[in-house]
Amino acid sequence: MTTPLEGVEPDERRLVEAAQDDPACFGELYERHFGRVYAYVSRRVGSRDAAEDVTSEVFHRALAGIRAYEWKGVPFAAWLFRIAAHAIADRGRRAGRELADADPEPDPSEPPDYEEAERAAAVQRLVAQLPADQQRVIRMRFAEERSIREVAAALGRSEGAIKQLQFRALETLRGRVRDEDV
């Protein structure tokens, strides 16, 4: 039987201790955890720019607080995810205050872009016509902004299989977009 601590990489504690002694050593922890933290944040905020800002803030806070971090045998990523959750909540509170201060009236000088909305709806209809496995790959890769590796892990397939599904789906979509003049 495995215990929860067996999933922790054996050298992670040494990396944390090295970063506590010398913050210049934090880079290895950053490299090791950036992808997962970014994926966690990007699924919870509205845009790529926001995800990049929050992820940057997470690692800034982690570096600033690394000396106070106490090793408790759980993955270092758990601490980073807790920091990320707080950073996302802080961002939400700031956005709420900004919305309360903003002018609630829409700007009538900029009419809605109906053509763009119609194109987006047409692409969604075309994606819905793809085989189910291709639909999942396209949605995970582009709507959820997941990496090939993350999609492969989530679907239990190899990265090569995911690349092939994505390629076929995009080729099909390109052809249909041309045919329907979307």
N, C-alpha and C positions, 0 to 999 in steps of 0.2 A: 504494500500500500504506500502511496506517495503522500507526502505532507505538503502543505502550501509553500513551505520554504524551499522545497527542492527545485521550484521553477526559477528561483533567484539565481542569477549568474554569479558564480563563485568570486569573480574578481570585482563585482560591482561595489562591494563594501570597501575594498582597497581604493577604488577610484574615488568614492565619496570622501574617504579619509584624506586622500591626496589633495583633493580640491579644497577640503577644509583647511589644510596646512598651507596650500598655495593655490589661490584662485585661478592662476594661469592653467592649472590642470583640469579646470571645469570643462574645457573644450571636448574632451572624450565623452563626458556624460551628455553634453549637448548633442554631439554627433550621434550617439547611441539612441537618444530618446526623441530627437526632433520630429521625425516622421510620425510617430504615434501621437505625440502631443498636438502636432499640427492637424492630424486627421480628427482627433477628438474635438478640437476647437472648431474646425471648419464645418463639422456636422451640426454645430450648435449656434453658429452665428450666421448672419445673412449674406456675407460676401467674402470673396477672396481677400480683399484689402483688409477687412475687419479680422479675418482669421490670421493674416500675417501680423497685424498689429497686436492682437491678443497673444499670439504665440511668442512674439518678441517680448512682450511684457512678462509672460510666464517665466521665461528664461532669465530675464533681468531680475525679477523677484527671487528666483531660485539662487542665482549667483549672489545676490545681496544677502540672502538668508542662509547660505550653505554652512556657515560656521555654527549656527544654532541648530542645524538639523541633527536629530538623534537617530542613529541606526537602530531599528527595532526588528530587523529580520524580514521585513516586507520589501518588495521591489521599490527601488528609488522612484520608479515611474508613478507609483501610487501617490507619493508626495507631490510630484509634478502635476498630476491630474487634479489633486485637491487645490493646488495653486491656480490651475486653469479654471476650475469651477468658480473660484472666488473672483478671478479676473473677468470671467464672462458675466457673472452677476453684477460686478462693479460697472462694467460697460453698459449693461441693461439699465441700471439705475441712472447712470449719466445720460443715456439716451432718453429715458423717461423725463428727466428734468429738462433736457433740451427741447423735447417735443412740447412740453407744457409751456415753455417760453416762446416757442415758434408761433408764427402767424397761422391759424388754422385754415385760412382761406387758400384754396389752390390758386396757382398763378394762371389766370385766364389767357395770358399772352402766349402760353405754350399749350396748344391743343394736344390731346392724347395722340400718340402715334398708332393709329388703327392698323396701318399696313404692317408695322412690326409685330403687333399683337396677332394679326392674322397669320403672318409667316410662322410665328412661334407655335400657334395652334396647329397649323398644317404640318409642321415638323413633328409635333407630338402625335398627331394622327398617323403619320408615316412610321414612327417608332413603334406605335401600338400594333402595326401590321407585321412587324418582324417576328421571327420565331421567339418563343419565350426566353430561351437562354441568351439570345442576342439582345433582347430588350433589357434583361437584367444587367448585362455587361455595360450597355450604353448608359443606362440610368446610373449605375454605380460609378462608372468612370467620369461622366460628364455632369450629371445633376448633383451627385454626392461628392464629386471631385476626389475619388479614391484612386490610389495607385494600382498598377497592374498586380503587384504583390498582394495588396489588401483584397482586391477582387478575387484573385486566385484562392486565397485563404478562405474567404467568406463562402465561395462556391465549391470549395473542395476540388479544385482543378489545378493543373499546372499553369505557370505563367505563359508558356507557349500556347496552350489551349485558349487562354483568355485573349492573348494577342490575335490569334486566328479568328476567334469569334468577333472581336472588335473590328478587325479588318473587313471581314465579310459583311458585318452590319453597316459599316460606313460606306462600303462600295455599293451595297443595295440602296442605302439612303441617298447617296449622290445620284445614282441613276434615276430614282423616283423623283427627286427634287427637280432634276433636269426635265424629266418627262412631264411633270405637272406644272413646271415653270413657277415654282414656289419662290 
